[in-house]
Amino acid sequence: MSATIEPLKSSSRPRTEPLLQVATRRSPAPEYSCRDGVWQVPHDLDLFHGGRLEAPRIAWRLVGPADAPMVCALGGISADRRVCLTDDPRASWWAEIAGPGLPLDADHYRILSFDFLGAGASSSPAPGTHFPSLSTYDQAEALAALLDHLGINALRAIAGGSYGGMVALAFAERYPDRVAALLVIGAADRAHPMATAWRTTQRNIVRFAIESGNAARGLELARALAMTTYRTGEEFAARFDGVPSRDGGEFVFPVERYLHARGRAYAARHRAESFLCLSESIDLHRVDAARIFVPTCAVAVREDQLVPLTDVRATVARLAHGRLHEISSVYGHDAFLKEAGQLRSVFARVLGEIP
């Protein structure tokens, strides 16, 4: 299978189309182009689990050399379209993996990303309103519609970590002729029941907090709990094996301070309703791996609590053209964000083997 890229029409100044805003702006390096847009789909999107989104919005971003092969990069439910090459590097969610000279090398590939349905500037739930349940198939449909809008026939690859890996699998099942290869990190063809147990508890915390009038506090606590599943006991033992300090009349443990800080930072950037929507989407994820014929490299992290090694092995066994790459990382599930050294050779092999 080969991927073909149709050139995108560019403009030297911002242009406005009906219900579409696209800005072409100076990027961090002059050899890169950078385009951001929010596109309103001109038709409704029927959803896999029932219901529909009326003319949904899809926020997207495209960076890298204008004539380079195109790779779509998708991350976890906290990720957005700002993969790399942002004016403030702290705003790039894959800053250690994607960019000039990094495993997903922005010197050689053009990187497409989008805000998932349910979050960011894409169509998402508003407080106090009903928003339908989303499947990874729905995210795949959104990506396919976006490719049509941008005039892209097919992608060189989709590189997806965590939820983004699930979406990549769903896209490959639905649109095998539109992507030449998959690199899936920390994702399987279905959610593990133990991981669903942790996430349902997090969602119940958030729902209780919303009902109590303090959604932000619930999101803080849910994120703090989630951090204990993303990382490993080895990392926490190395970082937080200190004595507690007193705060008023109570002891506060070093790991507790860390978890609360991560929770506060997350709640300041994300909406409780979007968290509920995409967290549920993870647990609804189930694709038919036997119907995926796109060559797929699945990276499993042996210490991953959320996506066990056995689940990734089973997924690869069901794929028609799958192979498994195992790594070890003290970062556990978050290895897809942190392990640039171990992932560099995997990216090089997957992207280099595509005809």
ABEGO torsion letter per residue (X at the ends): XBBBBBBBBBBABBBBBBGBBBBBBBBABAABBBBBBBBBBABBBBBAAEEBBBGBBBBBBBBEBAABBBBBBBBBAABBABABGBABAAABAAAAABEBGBABBAAABBBBBBBBBGBEABBBBBBGBBBBBBBAAAAAAAAAAAAAAAGBABBABBBBBEAAAAAAAAAAAABAAABABBBBBGBBABBBAAAAAAAAAAAAAAAAAAAAGBAAAAAAAAAAAAAAAABBAAAAAAAAABBBBBBEABBBBAAAAAAAAAAAAAAAABBAAAAAAAAAAAAABBBBAAABABBBBBBBBAABAABBAAAAAAAAAABABBBBBBBBBAAEAAAAAABAAAAAAAAAAAAAABX
